């Protein structure tokens, strides 16, 4: 931890907040091989799910340290974070409602990324602007227009397309694990668990950004915004257009509601 890093993260947070106009905080995630140096960081008062912890950091700015022992109530997150192996039949709990067959459920489980079992002792979550370490990934939650800014900024010098993966299961893995492992931003639809426990929105997407790409994303997004590229809020060109009917008919000197039938 250092003052230089926190100053850098504060600057990036300010720039990204200006570019994305987020509702709430951007959430930095750091995977820890040791909890040394984090002794004064708040531990959860009660066990919660990983999606709840991320949403706590997003909505109320809470900084939290999640050790691998007894602080995680979601079996899936324990696997995703490398804290505990899945039971061999874990996928079968979804059969008969979310998934039609055990085979389909298992196939979905196989797409969920995870870190190596036992590699990390804890996960540290905090708003980006308060983060005193280099984050492994940063979670942004927002609508499609906001997400477009991130996608466009990532592709600005690379070209091509950014593919996304959504199954409605293990979305916290797409938020903080997949960006760290792949080195690419991720876009996912929030699943049932996150919707029920931490994200009361019908339109938000989950976007995970590798920590080492934040500077590039901010630079490219600022460049495009000043030159007519993807931006948020969108550049509503009609705010400088001539006023068109039918509202124009009403606002003229002798205006009337021309849309009403006579």
N, C-alpha and C positions, 0 to 999 in steps of 0.2 A: 504494500500500500504506500502511496506517496501523494504529496500535494500536487506534483506535476501531473500525475495521472488524473486526479479528480478535477483539476483545472481543465484538462483536455476533454474529459467527459462532460463537464458543465458546458463547455463551448459547443461540443457536438449536440448536446441535448437542446441548447438554445436554437441552434441552426435547424435541427430536424423538427422541432416544435413549430418554428416559423414556416417551414416547408410543408408540414403535414397537418397542422392544426389539430392535434390529437385530442380526443376526449379522455383525459386522465394522463398518466405518466407512461413514458416508454420504460420498459422493464429490462434491466440488465441481469443476466444470469452468468454465474461463474461456478465451474465445477472444481471442487477442492479435493486434493489428495491428502491433505491434512487440515485440521481445524486450528492449528497453531496460528496465532495472530488474530483469531476471530472470537476470542473468549468473551469479549464484551458485546457481541452481536446478539440481538434478541433471538431466543428460541421460541418456537410456537407455544402458545399457552395450552392449546389442545391439538391433538393430531387432526390434520385436515388433508384434503386432496391437493395434488400439485396444481391443478387448474385453479383451485381456490387461493392458494398461495400467490400464484401469478396475478390473479385478479385483485387480491388485497394490495399488492404492490402497485398495480395499475390504478385502482380507484382511490385508495386512501394513502398511497405513498409509504406503505409499510416496508421496512427492511427486515428480512428474516433469514435465518440460517436453518437449513433443513438437514439434520444429521441422518445417517442411514438407519439408525435404530429408533423405532417406536414413534416417529413423528409423521408418518405417512399412512393415511387410511385407504389409499387406493392400491390394490394389488398390481394394477397395470403400471402405475408410476414407479413402484418399487422395482419392477423389472426394467423399465425404460432407463432409470437412473443407475442401473447396475447394482442395486441394493439387495435384490432377492430374486431368485429364479422363479419363473412361472410354474405353477402346478401343471402336470402333463395334460390335464383335461380342462384347463382354465377356459379355453375357447367355447366349451360346451354350454356355458351359462347363457350364451346368446342364441342358442338353437331354439326354434319354435316361435320366435318373435322377431328379433332383429335380423337373424340369419335363418335361412330355410333348412340348412343341413349343417352337421358338424364339419363336413369337408369344406363348405363355403366359409364357415367361421375360422377354421384353421388357416385357410388360404389368406384371409384378411389379416390375421395375426402375424403372418410371415412378412407382411409389408411394413410392420411397425418398427422403426429404427430404435436401437438401444445402444448404450455405451457398454464397454467390456465389464463383465460381472466382477465386482470387488475393486474396480480401479479407483473409485472416488469414495471419500468419506462423508461428503456433504455437498449440498448445492446452496449457493448464496444468491438471494434475490433482492434487488433494490432498485429504486428509480435510477435511471441512467445518470441524471444530474447530481446524484449523491454517491455515485460509485467510485471508490478509491482504488479499484483494480481494473485491469484490462478485461472487459467482459468477453466470454466465449461466444455469447449470442445475446441479441436484444430483441425483445418481443414488442411488436407494434400491433395494436388491434384497431381496425377502422374499416371504413366502407370501401367499395370497389374503386371509387375515384381517388381516394387516398392511396390505396395499394398500387394503383397505376403509376403514381409518382416513383415509388420504390422500384417497380419492375422496369420502368423506362430509364431510370438512373443507372440501374445495373447493366442494362443492355446498351447504354449510350455508346460505349467504346467497343463492346463485344459483338453486338448484333445478335442475330439468331432469335431464339425464344426461350423464355423461362417456363419450364413445365412445372405443374403442381400435382400434388397427390392428396386425395381426400378419401377417407373411408368412414369417417365419423367415429373412429376408435383410436385411442392413443394420440389424440391431437396435441397434447402437451409435448410429445416426442417431436412432432413437426415444428413446434414452436421453439424449443431450446436445444434439442439433440441433433436433428437433421441439419440445421445451419452450421453447427460446429463440425459435424462429420463431413459434410459435402462441400463446405466453403461457398455455398450459394444461398441466396434468400429463398424462403419457402412461403407458399400461400396455401392455406387450408381452410376448409369449412369447419366451424366448431361442431363437435359431436354432441350427442345427447347429454353426456355427463357435464361437459363445460357449460352447455346451455342451461341445464338445471341448477348447477352449483355456482357458477361464477360469471355468466355473461348474459344478462337480460336484454338481448338485442336480437332482432330478426334480420339484420343486414350486415353485421360486422364479420369481417374475415380475420383470421389469425395469420400474422406475418412474422416470420422469424428472420433475423438478419445476422450474419456472422459479424462478430465484433470488429474484426479487422477490415470490414468493408464500409464501416460507418462514414469514414472520412470521404471515401470515393463516392458513396451514395449522396452525401451532402453536396460535394463539389459539383457533381454532374446534374443534380436536381436544380441547384442554383443557376448553373449555366443555361439549362433548358428553359427555366422559368423566365429569364430575361430575354429570350429569343423566340417565344411563341410555342415552346414545347410543352410537354405534359406538366401540369401544375395543379395545385389545390389551394384555395378553391379554384374551380375551373374558370377559364377566361371567358366570361359571358359577353361575347361580342355584341349582342343585341342591346346592351345598355347604352350604346352610342348610335343605334340605328334610328332612322326616322320612325315616328310612332305610327303603327299600322292599325287598320281596322281589325276588330270592331272597337277596341278601346280608343283609337284615334277619333272615331266619330263622336264619342261621348265627351272627349276632352277639348274639342274645338270650341271656338267662341260661341257658336250657336248649336252646341252639341246636343245629341239625343241618343237614346239607346236603340241604334239602328238594327240590332239583332231581334228586337221584339216583333212579333207578328202583328199586323194591323187587321 
